Amino acid sequence: MYRNILVPISFDADRDTSGPLKLAQMLATPDARITLLHVVEHIPGYAISYMPDDYLKAAREAIQEQLSEMAATLPNAEGIVIEGHSGRSILDWSEQNSPDLIIIASHRPGMQDLLLGSTAAQVVRHANCAVHVVR
């Protein structure tokens, strides 16, 4: 049983978030803290100039609302939105907040993952705590 669980959330269409959330609830102690974390990737400067001025703020608020709704279904859970590179940002957040378990969803690896690596693979290789990968 774990007392501090991090669940990185990706809103990709091909990923089901129910598995990691159920697993977090099953593995948590009654007083465990569960953090749902979403990383907003930086948008390149050349692309951001074509977007409305309030796009990032509105997108961040919408993501935070979704995370809060998801967190409301779990005891002692909260949703957090941060910015950066997904793999590195998850690891940085983990180092600062010391979860004892990370539950991360993974897609079926493709050829591009063999060359570049996936977020889940990066977290598994470099995390300082237990990592449970859900497919």
N, C-alpha and C positions, 0 to 999 in steps of 0.2 A: 504494500500500500504506500502511496506517495502523498506528500503534504504540499508540494508546490509543483504544479503541472503547467507546462507551456504547450499550447496547441496552435501552431501557425496555421492560419486559414488563408486559402487561396480561393478566389471566386471564379476559377476557371470553369467553363461549362462541362468539361469532362471529369471533374472531381466531385465526389460526393462527400459532404462534410459531416454527414450523420455518423459514419463509422468512427472517426476520431473523437467526436463528442461523446458517443456512447462509451467508448473505451476509457476516456478520461473520467467519466462518472463511475465506471466500474472499478478503476484502479485508485481512485481518490479515497483518502481517509475522510471521516465525517467532517472534519474541520479544514480540509485541504483548500488551498487557493488554486483556482484554475484561471489561467490567462489565455484569452483568444487573441492572437496577434496577427495583424495583417500588415504587410510591407508594401507601400506604394512605391513603385519603381520611379526613378527620376525620368522626366521626359526631356529629351534632348532640346537644346535651345532652338534649333532650326524648326522643330515641330511645335513647340509651345507658342511660337509667334502666330500660328494659324488657329489657335484655340481662343475661345472667349476669355476675357480677363478673369472671370470668377470660376472658371472650369475646375481648377485644382481645389479650391475651397468647397465647391458644391460636391465634387466627387468624394473628397475626404469626409464630408458630413454624411453623405449617403452610405459610405462604407462603415463609418462609426455607428450609424443607426442600425445597420444590418448586424454588426458585431454585438451591439447591445441587446438586440432581440434574441440572438443566439445565446448570449451569456445569461439571459433571463431564464432560460430553460435548464440551467445547471445551478446547483448550490454553490455559493461563494465564488462566482465567476465574474470576470470583467473583460471587456473588449478594449483593445488598444490598437491605434493606428500609428505607424511610424513610417519614415521615408528612408529610402536607400536601396542598395542591392539586396535582393531577398535573402540569399544564403548568408552573406556576411552580416547583414543587419539582425537576422535571427540569432546568430552566434554572438554578436556583440550584446544584444539584449539579454541573452542567456548568461553571459559572463557577469553582467551587472546585477542581475536579479536572482541568480543561483537556483533555478528550478532543479528538482531532483529527477524529473522526467520530461522529455519532449516527445509529444505524439505528433507525427507529421505524415500527411498523406503523400502518396507517390503515384505517378502515372506509370504505365508500362513504358520501359525505356525504349527509345528509338535510336537510330543511327547518330543523330545529333548529340545525344546524351553520352555516347561512347567517346566523342571528341571533346565536348565541352563540360559534361557532367551536369547533373540535375541539382536542384536546391536540396532535395532530400539527401542525396549522396554527399553533398558538401557538409550538411549538418551532421550526418552519421560519422563522417571522417573526423570532424573537428570539435564536436561537442564535448563538454567536460562532465556530462551526466549521461544517464541512460537515455536511449533514443528508441522509440517504438515506431516502426514504419508500417503504415496501413495502406493496403491496396484495395 
